[in-house]
């Protein structure tokens, strides 16, 4: 608002002039003399224009004009001259007056003269403001370019609005496209409005969205809405609130639109960068999850790993896997599997079924139904709590097997609707790998079953030649796996150790029956023949490529820690760890079993012998693990073992 200093000694005339100027929106300060006016100017009072009479007691208007032009050359002055006094008008113009008015004064002429001075000034001020605003915007853009936090960015955008457009309050709402809601992400200076509030904008225009976002107590003419648009799409709204209707010129409106455009780009860039960073992190977690998934061998382990890694990947509170009996090989495993620390509450069972069954029926109609829900024990290191009271967030991905057949679904659920398109895509990617891992596990199970039969047949072929040893290989395998579990072996390594346990004595096929079944003490030559069986077993297994890794374990399971074993006389860490495990398991089962040359030893005697043989014949740490397993009752008692 422009300030006008009105200098007139006649109070009635002065009052008329004052009211006319105020009606046009000017702030008027009145003085009754030139001396009083000059005193105000000398004190530093700011005015955009002086309107002064010429003929006044004391200092006249011409003298006041000269002083103003000397001291404040940029200030406009309109002079009111006497009736018909051309000389005064000429003198005033020579002294630097912006315009003159002759008495009697026509109020329209007064307003025209004042606006003739101030409109160019207003344009110049607007130009200066626009230049200042553009410079401020350049500084803002430089500041925004290095901002990575959305909250920090919105604060900087609001600060620019406060500094350049002078509202009393600013609110910034961002659009959630999936939910068609405008969420208030920043608010300052607007009572009854809080961050986090949401309003539906389905079908609403920008102004309607802003109206719904702002409190109803704010009058429409007291607010300005700036849409945030990127690539022709609305991403949000900046709303500015004023105490009264703001008076905006064309330049300010252009500056506001440019500000909104730049703010929209900055917000979009920050959100895009955040999504990219998140995707990079999530893809790293995805790769880790897939590695674990393909490290699982058994079907149950594949299902458990699928549930764990899917939940971890998208931050779900519940993960469920549904396998459908659409193929004969899947019938054994068909059902719903849920990862949990605890039993699944009835309401969660209903929630899961209500969400999964429509998906199943959409593919198979009534031909396929989900079987009973099965819980899978959750790994203790997963940060999942109890089941929520309800399930709001739900995403699911198809498990597509060979020839494009849908074999099931992997789903993630949450108490809150927090999943977005990144979570959906990640779960879909995980779904492809889960399906592949399941099919691989089924194929592996079939191959394993065939191989298992062959391995057991070989082991039994050896044991049938020496009936007292029947079941020895299976017991050694079971004990070896228990020790491997104590050492933290993964499933693949445990499976290989189990097979090695079953086949550790396969080389006895090359030992004559009369030696194996001899009830008395063996001669040196006979014992030398027995000592050949690890090498014989290794040579047999060399013909089977899939078993080559376990050959050193079988060849060296009769080595001793002190180097006095056979066949190579290895000692300590020269002996493969798995061979040392087999040595402990083999010795324990042999001493606790009947043999043709002696009955089973009492358990106390076996423990004493193995205690004395620690770090001499056997690895002491492994013997201690065996004793721990024994004390926990994890090796079942057998007939013939005297406790």
C-alpha positions as CSV (number, residue, x, y, z in Angstrom):
1,X,0.0,0.0,0.0
2,X,1.4,3.4,-1.1
3,X,1.8,6.2,1.6
4,X,0.8,9.7,0.6
5,X,1.9,12.8,2.7
6,X,-0.9,15.4,2.3
7,X,0.1,19.0,3.2
8,X,-2.8,21.5,3.3
9,X,-3.5,24.3,5.8
10,X,-7.2,24.4,5.3
11,X,-8.7,21.5,7.5
12,X,-11.9,21.2,5.5
13,X,-10.1,20.9,2.1
14,X,-7.5,18.6,3.7
15,X,-10.2,16.3,5.0
16,X,-11.9,16.1,1.6
17,X,-8.6,15.3,-0.2
18,X,-7.8,12.7,2.5
19,X,-11.1,10.8,2.1
20,X,-10.8,10.8,-1.7
21,X,-7.3,9.3,-1.5
22,X,-8.2,6.7,1.1
23,X,-11.2,5.5,-0.9
24,X,-8.6,4.6,-3.6
25,X,-6.6,2.4,-1.2
26,X,-3.9,4.9,-0.3
27,X,-2.5,5.4,3.2
28,X,-2.7,9.1,3.9
29,X,-0.7,11.1,6.5
30,X,-1.9,14.7,6.8
31,X,0.0,17.8,7.9
32,X,-1.3,21.4,8.3
33,X,2.0,23.1,7.4
34,X,5.2,22.7,5.3
35,X,7.3,22.8,8.4
36,X,5.4,19.9,10.0
37,X,5.8,17.9,6.8
38,X,9.5,18.6,6.5
39,X,10.0,17.5,10.1
40,X,8.3,14.1,9.3
41,X,10.6,13.6,6.3
42,X,13.7,14.6,8.3
43,X,12.8,12.0,10.9
44,X,12.9,9.3,8.3
45,X,9.2,8.7,7.7
46,X,8.8,6.9,4.4
47,X,6.4,8.2,1.8
48,X,5.8,7.3,-1.8
49,X,4.3,10.7,-2.8
50,X,3.8,14.3,-1.3
51,X,0.7,16.3,-2.3
52,X,1.2,19.9,-1.2
53,X,-0.5,23.3,-1.5
54,X,1.6,26.2,-2.5
55,X,0.2,29.1,-0.5
56,X,0.6,28.3,3.2
57,X,1.7,30.4,6.2
58,X,5.4,30.2,6.9
59,X,7.2,27.9,4.5
60,X,5.3,27.7,1.2
61,X,4.8,24.6,-1.0
62,X,7.5,25.6,-3.5
63,X,10.2,25.8,-0.8
64,X,9.1,22.4,0.5
65,X,9.3,21.0,-3.0
66,X,12.9,22.3,-3.5
67,X,14.0,20.8,-0.2
68,X,12.4,17.4,-1.0
69,X,14.1,17.3,-4.4
70,X,17.4,18.2,-2.9
71,X,17.2,15.7,-0.1
72,X,14.9,13.0,-1.6
73,X,15.3,13.3,-5.4
74,X,13.4,10.1,-6.2
75,X,10.2,11.1,-4.2
76,X,7.2,12.3,-6.3
77,X,5.6,15.6,-5.5
78,X,2.2,16.9,-6.8
79,X,1.7,20.7,-6.3
80,X,-1.7,22.4,-5.8
81,X,-1.5,26.0,-7.2
82,X,-3.8,29.0,-6.8
83,X,-6.7,29.6,-9.1
84,X,-5.4,30.6,-12.6
85,X,-1.8,31.0,-11.3
86,X,0.2,29.9,-14.3
87,X,3.3,31.4,-12.9
88,X,3.1,29.1,-9.8
89,X,2.6,26.1,-12.0
90,X,5.6,26.9,-14.1
91,X,7.7,27.6,-11.1
92,X,6.7,24.3,-9.5
93,X,7.5,22.3,-12.7
94,X,10.9,24.0,-12.9
95,X,11.6,23.0,-9.3
96,X,10.9,19.3,-10.1
97,X,7.2,18.7,-9.4
98,X,5.8,15.5,-10.8
99,X,2.5,17.3,-11.7
100,X,0.4,20.3,-10.7
101,X,-3.3,20.9,-10.0
102,X,-5.0,24.3,-10.1
103,X,-7.7,25.3,-7.7
104,X,-10.6,24.7,-7.4
105,X,-9.5,21.1,-7.3
106,X,-11.5,18.5,-9.2
107,X,-11.2,15.3,-7.1
108,X,-11.0,13.1,-10.3
109,X,-8.1,15.3,-11.4
110,X,-6.4,14.9,-8.0
111,X,-6.7,11.1,-8.2
112,X,-5.5,11.1,-11.8
113,X,-2.4,13.2,-10.9
114,X,-1.6,10.9,-7.9
115,X,-2.0,7.7,-10.0
116,X,0.0,9.3,-12.8
117,X,2.9,9.4,-10.4
118,X,2.3,6.2,-8.4
119,X,1.2,3.7,-11.2
120,X,4.7,3.8,-12.8
121,X,6.2,3.6,-9.3
122,X,4.0,0.6,-8.7
123,X,5.2,-1.0,-12.0
124,X,8.8,-0.2,-11.1
125,X,8.3,-1.7,-7.6
126,X,6.6,-4.8,-9.1
127,X,9.5,-5.1,-11.5
128,X,12.0,-4.8,-8.6
129,X,9.9,-7.4,-6.6
130,X,9.9,-9.8,-9.5
131,X,13.7,-9.4,-10.0
132,X,14.1,-10.0,-6.2
133,X,11.8,-12.9,-6.4
134,X,13.6,-14.5,-9.3
135,X,16.9,-14.0,-7.5
136,X,15.4,-15.6,-4.4
137,X,14.0,-18.5,-6.6
138,X,17.5,-19.0,-8.1
139,X,18.9,-19.3,-4.6
140,X,16.0,-21.7,-3.6
141,X,16.6,-23.9,-6.6
142,X,20.3,-24.1,-5.7
143,X,19.4,-25.0,-2.2
144,X,16.8,-27.6,-3.3
145,X,19.1,-29.4,-5.7
146,X,21.2,-30.8,-2.8
147,X,18.2,-31.8,-0.6
148,X,17.5,-35.5,-0.3
149,X,15.0,-35.5,2.6
150,X,11.3,-34.8,1.5
151,X,10.5,-33.2,4.9
152,X,13.5,-30.9,4.6
153,X,12.5,-30.0,1.0
154,X,8.9,-29.1,2.0
155,X,10.2,-26.9,4.8
156,X,12.4,-25.0,2.3
157,X,9.5,-24.6,-0.1
158,X,7.3,-23.2,2.6
159,X,10.1,-20.8,3.7
160,X,10.3,-19.4,0.2
161,X,6.5,-18.9,0.2
162,X,6.6,-17.1,3.5
163,X,9.5,-14.8,2.5
164,X,8.3,-13.9,-1.0
165,X,4.5,-14.0,-0.9
166,X,3.9,-13.0,2.8
167,X,1.0,-15.4,3.7
168,X,0.2,-16.0,7.4
169,X,0.1,-19.7,6.8
170,X,1.2,-22.4,4.4
171,X,0.1,-26.0,3.8
172,X,1.5,-28.5,1.4
173,X,-0.5,-31.6,0.5
174,X,0.9,-34.5,-1.6
175,X,-1.2,-36.9,-3.6
176,X,-1.3,-40.6,-2.8
177,X,-2.3,-41.9,-6.3
178,X,-3.3,-45.4,-5.2
179,X,-5.7,-44.2,-2.5
180,X,-6.7,-41.0,-4.4
181,X,-6.0,-39.0,-1.2
182,X,-4.3,-35.7,-0.5
183,X,-2.1,-36.0,2.5
184,X,-1.0,-32.9,4.4
185,X,2.8,-33.3,4.6
186,X,3.6,-29.8,5.9
187,X,1.6,-27.1,7.7
188,X,2.6,-23.9,9.5
189,X,0.4,-21.0,10.6
190,X,-2.9,-22.6,9.9
191,X,-4.9,-23.6,13.1
192,X,-7.1,-26.7,13.0
193,X,-4.9,-28.3,10.3
194,X,-2.3,-31.0,11.2
195,X,0.3,-32.9,9.3
196,X,-0.8,-36.4,8.4
197,X,-4.5,-35.5,7.7
198,X,-5.9,-37.0,4.5
199,X,-8.8,-36.0,2.3
200,X,-10.3,-37.8,-0.6
201,X,-9.7,-36.2,-4.0
202,X,-11.4,-38.8,-6.3
203,X,-12.9,-36.8,-9.1
204,X,-12.1,-33.5,-7.4
205,X,-10.3,-30.6,-9.2
206,X,-7.4,-28.7,-7.8
207,X,-9.5,-26.0,-6.1
208,X,-11.9,-28.5,-4.7
209,X,-9.0,-30.6,-3.3
210,X,-7.6,-27.5,-1.7
211,X,-11.0,-26.6,-0.2
212,X,-11.3,-30.1,1.3
213,X,-7.7,-29.9,2.7
214,X,-8.1,-26.5,4.4
215,X,-10.3,-25.8,7.4
216,X,-13.8,-24.6,6.5
217,X,-13.3,-21.5,8.6
218,X,-10.9,-20.0,6.0
219,X,-12.8,-17.8,3.5
220,X,-12.2,-18.7,-0.1
221,X,-11.0,-15.1,-1.0
222,X,-8.3,-15.4,1.8
223,X,-6.4,-18.2,0.3
224,X,-4.4,-19.0,-2.8
225,X,-4.0,-22.5,-4.2
226,X,-1.0,-23.4,-6.3
227,X,-1.2,-26.9,-8.0
228,X,1.9,-29.0,-8.2
229,X,2.0,-30.5,-11.6
230,X,4.6,-32.8,-13.2
231,X,4.2,-34.3,-16.7
232,X,0.6,-33.0,-16.8
233,X,-0.3,-34.9,-13.6
234,X,-1.2,-33.4,-10.3
235,X,1.2,-34.5,-7.5
236,X,0.0,-32.1,-4.8
237,X,-1.1,-28.6,-3.8
238,X,0.5,-25.6,-2.0
239,X,-2.1,-23.5,-0.2
240,X,-1.3,-20.1,1.2
241,X,-3.6,-18.3,3.7
242,X,-4.0,-14.6,4.3
243,X,-5.7,-12.4,6.8
244,X,-7.5,-10.6,4.0
245,X,-7.9,-10.9,0.3
246,X,-4.4,-10.6,-1.2
247,X,-3.9,-8.0,-4.0
248,X,-1.7,-9.6,-6.6
249,X,-0.4,-8.1,-9.8
250,X,0.3,-10.1,-12.9
251,X,4.0,-10.3,-12.2
252,X,3.5,-11.8,-8.7
253,X,1.0,-14.3,-10.2
254,X,3.6,-15.3,-12.8
255,X,6.2,-15.7,-10.0
256,X,3.9,-17.9,-8.0
257,X,3.2,-20.2,-10.9
258,X,7.0,-20.5,-11.6
259,X,7.5,-21.2,-7.9
260,X,4.9,-24.0,-8.0
261,X,6.4,-25.5,-11.2
262,X,9.9,-25.6,-9.7
263,X,8.6,-26.9,-6.4
264,X,6.7,-29.7,-8.1
265,X,9.9,-30.7,-10.0
266,X,12.0,-30.7,-6.9
267,X,9.4,-32.8,-5.0
268,X,9.2,-35.3,-7.8
269,X,13.0,-35.6,-8.1
270,X,13.4,-36.2,-4.3
271,X,10.6,-38.8,-4.3
272,X,12.2,-40.5,-7.4
273,X,15.6,-40.5,-5.8
274,X,14.2,-41.9,-2.6
275,X,12.4,-44.7,-4.6
276,X,15.6,-45.5,-6.5
277,X,17.6,-45.7,-3.2
278,X,15.0,-47.9,-1.7
279,X,14.9,-50.2,-4.8
280,X,18.7,-50.6,-4.8
281,X,18.5,-51.6,-1.1
282,X,15.5,-53.8,-1.6
283,X,17.2,-55.5,-4.6
284,X,20.3,-56.3,-2.5
285,X,18.0,-57.8,0.1
286,X,16.2,-59.7,-2.7
287,X,19.5,-61.2,-3.9
288,X,20.3,-62.3,-0.4
289,X,16.9,-63.9,0.0
290,X,17.2,-65.7,-3.3
291,X,20.6,-67.1,-2.3
292,X,19.1,-68.4,0.9
293,X,16.1,-69.8,-1.1
294,X,18.3,-71.8,-3.5
295,X,20.5,-73.0,-0.6
296,X,17.5,-74.9,0.7
297,X,17.2,-78.5,-0.4
298,X,14.3,-80.1,1.3
299,X,10.7,-79.0,0.4
300,X,9.9,-78.0,4.0
301,X,13.0,-75.9,4.1
302,X,12.2,-74.2,0.8
303,X,8.7,-73.3,2.1
304,X,10.1,-71.9,5.4
305,X,12.8,-69.9,3.6
306,X,10.2,-68.6,1.1
307,X,8.0,-67.3,3.9
308,X,10.9,-65.8,5.9
309,X,12.5,-64.0,3.0
310,X,9.2,-62.7,1.5
311,X,8.1,-61.3,4.8
312,X,11.5,-59.7,5.4
313,X,11.7,-58.3,1.8
314,X,8.5,-56.2,2.1
315,X,8.4,-55.7,5.9
316,X,5.2,-57.8,6.3
317,X,3.8,-58.9,9.7
318,X,2.4,-62.1,8.2
319,X,3.5,-64.2,5.2
320,X,1.5,-67.0,3.8
321,X,2.2,-69.5,1.0
322,X,-0.5,-71.5,-0.7
323,X,0.3,-74.6,-2.7
324,X,-2.4,-76.1,-4.8
325,X,-2.9,-79.8,-5.6
326,X,-2.9,-79.1,-9.4
327,X,-0.3,-81.8,-10.1
328,X,0.3,-85.2,-8.5
329,X,3.7,-84.3,-7.2
330,X,2.2,-81.3,-5.3
331,X,-0.6,-83.2,-3.6
332,X,1.7,-84.2,-0.6
333,X,2.5,-80.5,0.0
334,X,-0.7,-78.8,-0.9
335,X,-2.1,-76.4,1.7
336,X,-1.6,-73.0,3.3
337,X,1.6,-72.4,5.2
338,X,2.0,-69.5,7.6
339,X,5.2,-68.2,9.3
340,X,4.7,-67.6,13.0
341,X,6.3,-67.5,16.5
342,X,3.0,-68.8,17.9
343,X,-0.2,-70.6,16.9
344,X,-2.3,-68.8,14.3
345,X,-5.4,-67.2,15.9
346,X,-8.8,-68.1,14.5
347,X,-9.4,-64.6,13.2
348,X,-6.1,-64.5,11.3
349,X,-7.0,-68.0,9.8
350,X,-10.3,-66.5,8.6
351,X,-8.5,-63.3,7.3
352,X,-6.0,-65.4,5.3
353,X,-8.6,-67.7,3.8
354,X,-10.9,-64.8,3.0
355,X,-8.2,-63.1,1.0
356,X,-6.6,-66.2,-0.7
357,X,-9.7,-68.3,-1.5
358,X,-11.1,-65.7,-4.0
359,X,-7.8,-65.7,-5.8
360,X,-7.8,-69.5,-6.0
361,X,-11.4,-69.7,-7.2
362,X,-10.7,-67.1,-9.9
363,X,-8.3,-69.5,-11.5
364,X,-9.8,-72.9,-10.7
365,X,-13.4,-72.3,-9.7
366,X,-14.6,-75.0,-7.3
367,X,-12.2,-77.6,-8.7
368,X,-9.4,-76.7,-6.2
369,X,-9.9,-75.9,-2.5
370,X,-7.3,-74.8,0.0
371,X,-6.4,-77.5,2.6
372,X,-5.8,-77.0,6.3
373,X,-3.6,-74.2,7.4
374,X,-0.1,-75.3,8.5
375,X,2.2,-73.3,10.7
376,X,5.9,-73.1,10.1
377,X,8.1,-72.3,13.1
378,X,9.7,-68.9,12.6
379,X,13.4,-68.3,12.9
380,X,14.1,-66.7,16.3
381,X,16.2,-63.9,14.8
382,X,13.2,-62.5,12.8
383,X,11.8,-59.2,14.1
384,X,8.1,-60.2,14.0
385,X,5.8,-59.7,16.9
386,X,2.4,-61.2,17.6
387,X,-0.4,-61.3,15.0
388,X,-2.3,-58.1,14.5
389,X,-6.0,-57.8,15.3
390,X,-6.8,-57.3,11.7
391,X,-5.3,-57.4,8.2
392,X,-5.6,-54.3,6.1
393,X,-2.5,-54.5,3.8
394,X,-2.5,-57.5,1.5
395,X,-0.4,-58.2,-1.6
396,X,0.0,-61.5,-3.4
397,X,2.1,-63.0,-6.2
398,X,1.4,-66.0,-8.3
399,X,3.7,-69.0,-8.2
400,X,3.9,-70.0,-11.9
401,X,5.4,-73.5,-12.6
402,X,6.4,-75.2,-15.8
403,X,4.3,-74.6,-18.9
404,X,2.8,-71.5,-17.2
405,X,0.7,-73.5,-14.7
406,X,-0.2,-71.6,-11.5
407,X,0.9,-73.9,-8.6
408,X,0.1,-71.5,-5.8
409,X,0.6,-68.0,-4.3
410,X,2.9,-66.2,-1.9
411,X,1.2,-63.4,0.1
412,X,2.3,-60.7,2.5
413,X,-0.1,-59.1,5.0
414,X,0.1,-56.2,7.4
415,X,-2.1,-54.5,10.0
416,X,-1.8,-51.3,8.0
417,X,-2.2,-50.5,4.3
418,X,1.5,-49.8,3.8
419,X,2.4,-51.8,0.7
420,X,3.2,-49.9,-2.5
421,X,4.1,-50.7,-6.1
422,X,7.7,-51.4,-5.2
423,X,6.6,-54.1,-2.7
424,X,4.2,-55.6,-5.2
425,X,7.0,-55.8,-7.8
426,X,9.5,-57.3,-5.4
427,X,7.0,-59.9,-4.2
428,X,6.3,-60.8,-7.9
429,X,10.0,-61.3,-8.5
430,X,10.3,-63.4,-5.4
431,X,7.3,-65.4,-6.6
432,X,9.1,-66.5,-9.8
433,X,12.1,-67.7,-7.7
434,X,9.9,-69.4,-5.1
435,X,8.1,-71.4,-7.8
436,X,11.4,-72.4,-9.4
437,X,12.8,-73.4,-5.9
438,X,9.7,-75.5,-5.1
439,X,9.9,-77.3,-8.4
440,X,13.6,-77.9,-8.0
441,X,12.9,-79.2,-4.4
442,X,10.2,-81.6,-5.7
443,X,12.5,-82.9,-8.4
444,X,15.4,-83.1,-5.9
445,X,13.1,-85.0,-3.5
446,X,12.3,-87.5,-6.3
447,X,15.9,-87.9,-7.2
448,X,16.9,-88.1,-3.6
449,X,14.3,-90.8,-2.9
450,X,15.7,-92.8,-5.8
451,X,19.3,-92.2,-4.7
452,X,18.3,-92.9,-1.1
453,X,17.0,-96.3,-2.0
454,X,20.2,-97.1,-3.8
455,X,22.4,-95.9,-1.0
456,X,20.4,-97.8,1.6
457,X,20.5,-100.9,-0.6
458,X,24.3,-100.6,-0.7
459,X,24.6,-100.1,3.0
460,X,22.4,-103.1,3.8
461,X,24.3,-105.2,1.3
462,X,27.4,-104.7,3.4
463,X,25.5,-105.2,6.7
464,X,23.8,-108.4,5.6
465,X,27.2,-110.0,5.3
466,X,27.7,-109.2,9.0
467,X,24.2,-109.5,10.6
468,X,25.3,-108.0,14.1
469,X,26.1,-104.7,12.3
470,X,22.6,-104.4,10.8
471,X,21.4,-100.8,11.2
472,X,24.9,-99.5,12.1
473,X,25.2,-97.3,9.1
474,X,21.9,-95.6,9.7
475,X,22.7,-95.0,13.3
476,X,26.1,-93.5,12.4
477,X,24.4,-91.2,9.9
478,X,21.9,-90.1,12.5
479,X,24.5,-89.4,15.2
480,X,26.8,-87.6,12.6
481,X,23.9,-85.3,11.6
482,X,23.2,-84.4,15.2
483,X,26.8,-83.4,15.7
484,X,26.7,-81.4,12.5
485,X,23.6,-79.6,13.6
486,X,25.5,-78.6,16.8
487,X,28.2,-77.2,14.6
488,X,25.7,-75.1,12.6
489,X,26.0,-77.0,9.3
490,X,23.4,-75.9,6.7
491,X,20.9,-78.4,5.2
492,X,23.1,-79.1,2.2
493,X,26.1,-80.0,4.3
494,X,24.0,-82.0,6.7
495,X,22.5,-84.0,3.9
496,X,26.0,-84.8,2.5
497,X,27.1,-85.8,6.0
498,X,24.1,-88.1,6.3
499,X,24.9,-89.9,3.0
500,X,28.5,-90.2,4.1
501,X,27.4,-91.9,7.3
502,X,25.2,-94.4,5.4
503,X,28.1,-95.3,3.1
504,X,31.1,-95.0,5.4
505,X,31.6,-98.8,5.5
506,X,30.8,-99.5,1.8
507,X,34.3,-100.6,1.3
508,X,33.7,-103.7,3.5
509,X,32.2,-105.2,0.3
510,X,35.8,-105.9,-0.6
511,X,36.6,-107.7,2.7
512,X,36.1,-111.5,2.7
513,X,33.2,-112.8,4.8
514,X,35.4,-115.1,6.9
515,X,37.3,-112.0,8.2
516,X,34.1,-110.0,8.8
517,X,32.5,-112.8,10.7
518,X,35.5,-114.1,12.6
519,X,34.6,-114.4,16.3
520,X,38.1,-114.2,17.6
521,X,41.0,-111.9,17.4
522,X,42.2,-111.0,13.9
523,X,45.8,-111.7,12.8
524,X,48.0,-108.9,11.6
525,X,47.3,-110.0,8.0
526,X,43.5,-110.1,8.6
527,X,43.5,-106.7,10.3
528,X,45.5,-105.2,7.4
529,X,42.8,-106.5,5.1
530,X,40.1,-104.8,7.2
531,X,42.1,-101.5,7.1
532,X,41.8,-101.5,3.3
533,X,38.0,-100.9,3.4
534,X,38.2,-97.0,3.5
535,X,40.2,-97.0,0.3
536,X,38.0,-99.6,-1.3
537,X,34.9,-97.5,-0.4
538,X,36.5,-94.4,-1.8
539,X,37.4,-96.2,-5.1
540,X,33.8,-97.4,-5.4
541,X,32.3,-94.0,-5.0
542,X,34.7,-92.4,-7.5
543,X,32.4,-93.8,-10.1
544,X,29.5,-91.7,-8.9
545,X,30.2,-87.9,-9.7
546,X,27.5,-86.7,-7.3
547,X,29.2,-88.4,-4.4
548,X,32.8,-87.3,-5.0
549,X,32.7,-84.5,-2.4
550,X,32.1,-87.1,0.4
551,X,34.9,-89.4,-0.7
552,X,37.7,-87.9,1.5
553,X,35.3,-88.1,4.5
554,X,34.8,-91.8,3.9
555,X,38.5,-92.5,3.1
556,X,39.7,-90.9,6.3
557,X,37.1,-91.8,8.9
558,X,39.6,-94.1,10.6
559,X,42.3,-91.6,11.0
560,X,43.4,-90.5,14.5
561,X,44.2,-87.1,15.9
562,X,47.6,-88.4,17.0
563,X,48.4,-89.6,13.4
564,X,48.3,-93.3,14.3
565,X,45.2,-94.0,12.2
566,X,44.8,-95.3,8.7
567,X,44.9,-95.3,5.7
568,X,47.1,-92.1,5.4
569,X,48.2,-91.5,9.0
570,X,46.8,-87.9,8.9
571,X,46.6,-86.0,12.2
572,X,44.6,-83.1,13.7
573,X,43.3,-80.6,11.1
574,X,44.8,-82.6,8.3
575,X,41.7,-84.9,8.8
576,X,38.6,-83.4,7.2
577,X,36.1,-82.2,9.8
578,X,33.3,-84.5,8.4
579,X,35.7,-87.5,8.7
580,X,36.4,-86.6,12.3
581,X,32.6,-86.5,12.9
582,X,32.1,-89.9,11.3
583,X,35.0,-91.3,13.4
584,X,33.2,-90.2,16.7
585,X,29.8,-91.5,15.5
586,X,31.2,-94.8,14.2
587,X,33.2,-95.5,17.3
588,X,30.3,-94.7,19.7
589,X,27.8,-97.0,17.8
590,X,30.4,-99.8,17.4
591,X,31.2,-99.9,21.1
592,X,27.5,-99.7,22.1
593,X,26.6,-102.6,19.7
594,X,27.1,-106.4,19.9
595,X,29.8,-107.7,17.6
596,X,30.7,-111.3,16.8
597,X,33.9,-110.9,18.8
598,X,32.3,-109.2,21.9
599,X,29.0,-108.0,23.4
600,X,28.0,-104.3,23.6
601,X,29.9,-102.4,26.2
602,X,28.1,-100.6,29.0
603,X,27.5,-96.9,28.3
604,X,29.6,-95.8,31.3
605,X,32.6,-97.8,29.8
606,X,32.1,-96.3,26.4
607,X,32.0,-92.8,27.9
608,X,35.2,-93.5,29.8
609,X,37.0,-94.9,26.8
610,X,36.1,-91.9,24.6
611,X,37.0,-89.5,27.4
612,X,40.4,-91.0,27.6
613,X,40.7,-90.9,23.8
614,X,39.9,-87.2,23.4
615,X,42.5,-85.4,21.2
616,X,44.4,-88.7,20.8
617,X,42.1,-90.9,18.8
618,X,39.1,-88.5,18.4
619,X,38.6,-84.8,18.2
620,X,37.9,-83.7,21.8
621,X,35.4,-81.0,20.9
622,X,33.4,-83.4,18.9
623,X,33.4,-86.0,21.7
624,X,32.1,-83.2,24.0
625,X,29.3,-82.5,21.6
626,X,28.4,-86.2,21.5
627,X,28.2,-86.3,25.3
628,X,26.0,-83.2,25.2
629,X,23.6,-84.8,22.8
630,X,23.6,-88.0,25.0
631,X,22.8,-86.0,28.1
632,X,19.9,-84.3,26.3
633,X,18.4,-87.8,25.4
634,X,18.6,-87.1,21.7
635,X,20.2,-90.5,20.9
636,X,17.5,-93.1,21.7
637,X,18.5,-96.2,23.8
638,X,18.7,-99.5,22.0
639,X,18.6,-103.1,23.1
640,X,22.0,-104.4,23.9
641,X,23.2,-101.0,25.2
642,X,23.8,-101.3,29.0
643,X,23.3,-97.9,30.7
